[in-house]
């Protein structure tokens, strides 16, 4: 069985792990990533589980690590990614790790508080420095020279008050620049305009000691009179978080203070630098290990999370786990368990028992980097039911092919393929950088799909003979301009080439590959291509749909359902073949049987098909395509009609009979299949465990009941729906494949328009003007080609190809009712965190 | 009016979707049932991590305190609100500003009361609700009289028009502060009511109901709390918001009430409030009237999400979230103080 054709055979297994070995075993299984554990205590709260304390300790470790990481990033130190992937450390090492982190965190916090205090000090001094410097100018402006000898900063009051000098108090401080306007307004209001505020900006931004952000601040100085105002001003300053500094009143004192401040700043700067160095050293050493620590902490946490899913044995000696695992990998799982047991030094081996179950196993497809993209296309419609035919392997070819039918242009395909090839080529480097970019990661994830789409587009481009909407005359056209003179060409706008004249066209030697390039010049190019592409689309569609129906046979055989084989598959295939298969055959027949000489006799296929259903046939024998056409067509229609009741009634009838006779020989409804039982060496423990095992989850229960009840009406309705869906579906789906033609036409026309409306302008000029214009026009042409024809048209063709697969193809055989296998894997865990 | 709904999504569709998404993250009964089983705050944190709160406490060093949880809960709500507020356009942004005003009123009253009791302003600031913070807030202790409060501080805030009625009060003492709070609230509710009625459509339909309830609740509470204080009946009746269902007859009756039974008699006349008073009691095991009101409010707000294309969901979400914060904090307090008898007194939302 090809691994991608059907999902892996899965089995439910029970694990008996010794308490002391459980940790190591789960760790090994996590490295392996092939086991999906089931939650055996769904009713137990997260905080009431057994290993909740360990999980909590891990949370705490992670928190400390995140704190460290934040500090490291803030300091701009690169975190080394060695790509190393350490195993989960044994539980006893956890204490060491915790101690290390604890120590580091405390050290870091201490350094941070020290640094913060120093920085605050520094900030205060710098602000003071600025105040002293800036206020200097305020004082100078205001000082009256007549009072200069007085040691106080005095200002003249109003002259009207008899020249009595008034003593003005002042405060100076620093405030955030953005708060200044409100501050000013508030001061004015609260003090009724009796204060005088001067402010100036500090040009260099200052560093906030707590957050480390750069903040812009302002120096201000407020003059006022009296103590009441003073308290009020101070309150407002406090309210606005303005820092006030003592500012001496005389210039001499100020100068002295400024000098003192400067020296203190210098001293502080050296201390600060030392702290900074120390901090840097601590962080650099932490940065070396932090990634490994993170991985370790996360692995430990994941292990304890998993252990929390397990049941405790009555004796408390061992843990019981239930898990889904692929049968093919049982050996490896056993080995991993043995390794785990050895690591832990436990003498009792861990036991893995296979169990039988009625629950639907999860679906697991082994994919690689090439197939995973295509599997994802299928899975986004619905995860395959367990062991049903997986459309993904066929999608690998048909998807890019159908895409290319719509995107048929060798030039555009080439660009696309080269782009994808570059992504594949630089895979490793690209994978490491730019992980978070949304759109990019979509393109990158689908690089192999894009590569194939590009390659197939080159192929269909050559078939259509389209290269940036121009034809390539590689082999030399089979049409010749015989007996057409140069005068004819000059004088006539249009010339007719008659294929019946052998000098012009030799039927014996057609253009060897694809469409003859001469059609690109022809006036009736579109008519010719439309007819060809329409027929081709329908043909491809019918082939793909019949293939889908055939795949359903494979499903019936695998699930041992002979009834469906005869009552569903055969009528379905007959129905499809009698109508649409016949149509494809007469398409080919018409291509072969009619050549240019008798083309006037060729019947219209559409009319033929319609008449076939109306039982209307031409009178003269000449109008038939072949002898016996009438009889065959009547027969085919009758067979097709007869298929409908077969699909409708046979299956319900047999089911009803089987039910009546009491034994159910056939299964119906949900696909219930027994994994080929428990083999000889594994004990069947299902029955004896029934008592202590948790009740089966609800999704299993109703399916079980359904088997018991039998309602013939419901089954008939069900069958009728399926039959109608199929019969109508055949017609509408065949028509739906015409989108292949429609999109390919749209693409060809768009690229032609782009050529003639844009690049043609440049090429139309002669001489050096032409060269210049071409150079100017080409970028526009290139950008439009990429943006519209490649990206936009590519996306639309992609969506249509996707639809053709999801609806038209998969509806013929694919149920998609399964659930994904989600193994417990460290690798997936680490990817999530990245 | 129909056109309003047609164009609603142009400006507000994203935000409505967002708020409905946020609402989906509100804790359900099962979550509460799990929360009350917690033994320690660490358990609480572990359980909250599995809800929409995610790891909002992940970066808090243990031991955890109730205060930290409270702050983080508020922070999360405020971040969500601010995000929506920043994305909104008129008239939604005015609407959302209106929501914040009630928090501003609470903050102002808190700060004034605090300064009255000589508490340092820095300590008070931490207790303020972050949704109602404004720039001039910290300088509030400059003011010694209501007039000063208005002239110096509130005049630049959006609360200024609500305050005009309070300027006449003489000084800031305990009783006056309460009067100021209630007058402010009254003016605020009436203005908000007016604003919502002007918006029309479903918005006014829901918001008027919500604000009517809010107004009536205040009227009841004011009346009940005024018994045994020196507040005169005349003054009391001035504090009633006049946009509720009680206006005018019920308010007149409330103004005359002398004891709890008379208040209850007033509520008898109103089908909406009658059951609230009937179920309430002060005996152990009974729900208090306050809880009854909260329950009714929750029900009202949950119903806001039944209709589409209106602003009421934003109001309702904030109120529900606030209730949820109260619930979590209540449970956390009970857990922290090992006082489990009353742990079930939270108000489930969904």
Boltz contact constraints between the chains, C-beta under 6 A:
constraints:
  - contact:
      token1: [A, 45]
      token2: [B, 34]
      max_distance: 6.0
  - contact:
      token1: [A, 46]
      token2: [B, 46]
      max_distance: 6.0
  - contact:
      token1: [A, 46]
      token2: [B, 47]
      max_distance: 6.0
  - contact:
      token1: [A, 46]
      token2: [B, 50]
      max_distance: 6.0
  - contact:
      token1: [A, 47]
      token2: [B, 43]
      max_distance: 6.0
  - contact:
      token1: [A, 47]
      token2: [B, 46]
      max_distance: 6.0
  - contact:
      token1: [A, 63]
      token2: [B, 59]
      max_distance: 6.0
  - contact:
      token1: [A, 182]
      token2: [B, 135]
      max_distance: 6.0
  - contact:
      token1: [A, 186]
      token2: [B, 136]
      max_distance: 6.0
  - contact:
      token1: [A, 189]
      token2: [B, 151]
      max_distance: 6.0
  - contact:
      token1: [A, 189]
      token2: [B, 152]
      max_distance: 6.0
  - contact:
      token1: [A, 190]
      token2: [B, 142]
      max_distance: 6.0
  - contact:
      token1: [A, 190]
      token2: [B, 152]
      max_distance: 6.0
  - contact:
      token1: [A, 232]
      token2: [B, 142]
      max_distance: 6.0
  - contact:
      token1: [A, 235]
      token2: [B, 142]
      max_distance: 6.0
  - contact:
      token1: [A, 236]
      token2: [B, 139]
      max_distance: 6.0
  - contact:
      token1: [A, 236]
      token2: [B, 142]
      max_distance: 6.0
  - contact:
      token1: [A, 239]
      token2: [B, 138]
      max_distance: 6.0
  - contact:
      token1: [A, 239]
      token2: [B, 139]
      max_distance: 6.0
